[in-house]
Amino acid sequence: MTKTSAWDTGRRSTRLRLRTTVVSIAAGALAVGTILTVAPTANAATTLGASAAAHGRYFGAAIAAHKLSDSTYVGIVNREFNSITPENEMKINATEPSQGRFDYAAADRIVNHARAQGMKVRGHTLAWHSQQPAWMEGMSGSPLRQAMLNHVTQVATYYRGKIDSWDVVNEAFADGNGGARRDSNLQRTGNDWIEAAFRAARAADPGAKLCYNDYNTDNWNWDKTQAVYRMVQDFKTRGVPIDCVGLQSHFNQGSPYPSNYRTTLQNFAALGVDVQITELDIEGSGATQANTYRNVVNDCLAVPRCNGITVWGVRDSDSWRASGTPLLFDNNGNKKQAYDATLSALNLNPPSNPPSNPPSNPPSNPPSNPPSNPPSDPPPSGAGCSATFSVNAWTGGFVATVKVTAGTSAINGWSVAMNLPAGSAVTNSWSAQASGTSGAVRFGNVSYNGRLNAGAGTEFGFQGTGTAPSGAPVCTAS
Ligand code: XIL
């Protein structure tokens, strides 16, 4: 069940009452030294996946089923990555080649390989104007809408429980000025086709994160970025199920890495969705290319809800834009300068913004209802700070995401008190120092997120067993 705390309109009195209670209990907890946040030893990691995992993130690659017999290729894939996206095998023309006949053979080879290696799988993609089978390209109107929804339902149901994140809808906005929807047969079935697809996907696989994925959405100032932002904002406001935004991030001279990329990641994340860099490739070579890869990694690590990066291929020769040599390994499978920059950025970043355990994949029991309610923006609280939280709960466990916001003055540190129901326990946390595991628990800032300017916010999270807390969190500033 998904719950969101209601902001407690009587929070002033609640805060005073709780603060007293919590301080004394939390002090007891501190005395026995129950500090839950584990600082990852990121600088020990020697592969992209392991280093990203130390940050509570994944580092993935798009792969092709027909290359799984190439030992150099598979060697790199298995060694370096902890997430896989089928490059073409889950597209509509691959999974439903004739209407009503589904073919999962090639996609299954990738999914089975990934699962055998303990890797996540990103599903790509359920609804898209491109790479449609001929039968779908020829359809329109209500029959097409029904066929699209059936496709989403069938494929997401078939892979239910095996997909970390689905690109439910891909590339639905037009390039250029104005931020309009892209014209397509799907768009012509009605402007609500995107939300209809998301609802169908949620019903079919409630445990998968549902993403909207697009390109040329990296530069915060571009109309297309703004248009996608407004759609996600609208979905969150109206309760349309969406959990993540995918930025393809195919960078080249025509679509360069923008200096405001981090701002874009931050702004999407602030809507209450995860942000994933889903198809990264950066054309170029040498130090220039390496430096851009470094910037992208640093930007993602700076945003707690940027929880994964996927490169669109393994070796340059595997790339859909091979002539631009945009990937991390050369044609022979050797590590490029871009690889070294990427790995060192992952390792050099301090236990950065550790989701030390990511909120993304609550363990074995998938949530019966994935997150649909973001932390809402807390109201201004004067001096001091305020906190709101959202919960993704399933039978026997939960993940809570807490948003801390400074009041009308800057603060140098914060502490958030919460009460867990009897029988519940905190099992880990990220981006906060947790004190106490049950009953009254408290979360203090860590080194990089204590200082907040007036009105600024930050997020931390924790995971627990039992029933999720429901009372308003109490924030104390220092
Ligand atoms: C590309 C594949 O890499 C190619 O092999 C295929 O021929 C065409 O599609 N945006 C997307 C991806 O969402 O699905 C595209 O993948 C690249 C652009």
Residues whose N, C-alpha, C, O or C-beta is under 5 A from the ligand:
A	BS01	XIL	E87 W320
